[in-house]
Amino acid sequence: MKLIGTVLWWDVRDQNGIIKDLEGRKFYVDVSVLESHMLSRMKSGAVVCFEQNPMVKDALCAHRVSPANAREKTKLAKEFENRRQLSFFE
């Protein structure tokens, strides 16, 4: 299943980082699961699409990471705004 999230941080030297999905879950990501053109785009705040790696059972790990298109970025922005409004009323 395709997920959308933002890169929380990316370590250029170690070539790994963390992606946070819409539900707030944090996924480990490293250079081995990036599409070839993604390496230059991996930086904090980048919006990406990815899948949960089915081979890793003990942790949340990203798999098949790619840049988000305009529609996916809009979906992420709307979801963030909805959650912000809901938390205002709690």
Backbone hydrogen bonds, N-H to C=O, Kabsch-Sander energy under -0.5 kcal/mol:
donor,donor_aa,acceptor,acceptor_aa,energy
3,L,50,F,-3.5
5,G,48,V,-2.4
6,T,20,K,-2.2
7,V,46,A,-2.4
8,L,6,T,-0.6
8,L,18,I,-2.4
9,W,18,I,-1.2
11,D,16,N,-3.1
12,V,10,W,-0.8
15,Q,11,D,-2.1
16,N,11,D,-0.9
17,G,29,V,-2.8
18,I,9,W,-1.9
19,I,27,F,-2.6
20,K,6,T,-2.8
21,D,25,R,-2.4
22,L,4,I,-0.9
24,G,21,D,-1.7
27,F,19,I,-3.3
28,Y,60,L,-2.6
29,V,17,G,-2.3
31,V,15,Q,-2.0
33,V,30,D,-2.0
34,L,31,V,-1.3
35,E,65,V,-1.8
38,M,35,E,-2.5
39,L,36,S,-0.6
41,R,38,M,-1.4
42,M,38,M,-1.1
42,M,39,L,-0.7
43,K,41,R,-0.9
45,G,7,V,-3.4
46,A,43,K,-2.2
48,V,5,G,-2.7
48,V,46,A,-0.5
49,C,66,S,-3.0
50,F,3,L,-2.1
51,E,63,H,-2.8
53,N,61,C,-3.4
56,V,53,N,-0.9
57,K,55,M,-0.6
61,C,59,A,-0.7
62,A,28,Y,-3.2
63,H,51,E,-1.9
65,V,33,V,-2.1
66,S,49,C,-2.6
68,A,47,V,-1.8
73,K,69,N,-2.2
74,T,70,A,-2.1
75,K,71,R,-2.1
76,L,72,E,-2.1
77,A,73,K,-2.3
78,K,74,T,-2.5
79,E,75,K,-2.4
80,F,76,L,-2.4
81,E,77,A,-2.2
82,N,78,K,-2.6
83,R,79,E,-2.3
84,R,80,F,-2.2
85,Q,81,E,-2.4
86,L,82,N,-2.3
87,S,83,R,-2.3
88,F,84,R,-1.2
89,F,85,Q,-1.0
89,F,86,L,-0.7
90,E,86,L,-0.6
